[in-house]
Amino acid sequence: MAETIHSVLRMLHIFWGFLGLAAFWAPVFTKKGGKAHIRAGKVFTASAYVVALTALGSCCWALAHPSSFTGRAITWFEIPAEQVMFVAILGLLAIFLLQSVETGLRVLRARRQPERYAGQRLRSVNGLQALAGAAVLLFGAYHLIRGHGPMFCIPVGLGLLSLQDFRENRRFLADPRPTPMAWWYKHMECMLGAGIAFHTAFLVFGARSIFGESLIEGSWSFLPWILPTAVGLPAVHFWTRYYKKKFGELPAKSAEAAEMQS
């Protein structure tokens, strides 16, 4: 029975994961608010929910009862720390993905009524992200202090990013309409953030399963973990800046600097 459930979760996760990866790029390059953008966006968000929930379910199962998850007699303390790290990070990415699509949809639906934005479900998901980020950060810091290898810098970094994102989301919950087009920037940031989570999970877990453990080895083994973030965060920054300038909401100093550069 456990093996069947595991197989179903895996198949659902893989199918919707590939579908979401493909659907992500259509809203990026199509006209914002157009039919193609909306249709592809719906496919991507549906994929994100399935991927996030199946990943989160699998991670909780693996950590809570590893013997039934793996199909062999094993206790939690017998699992190598590196494997626990992979499972914990996958769980954090799943929660971040869930939070991103939930926030991105909520801010879009409440754009004309910002007072309806801060629902209980959104607050709960944000709180879950903060707890998961803190747990992953402490886990990585503990193993770094114990001298278990530089790979544990990854959970420390991801934990810090998660807590920073929680801080920004909490600020937006308190004031969801700082400018007339703030919902646009938040929607865009969240969906691009969801894309970063998709691509990180694919490079770290999916590509390794397809192409083998030796895909990237040695000193470059950290690259799949940071590449989507290294590319995605600057893209989010510059794209948001572009639309702020377009809508006339770029702060005065930033607008002057942009004019000087152009």
Salt bridges, closest charged atoms under 4 A:
GLU102 OE2 - ARG121 NE 2.94
GLU168 OE2 - ARG171 NH1 3.50
GLU213 OE1 - ARG208 NE 3.89
GLU259 OE2 - LYS245 NZ 4.00
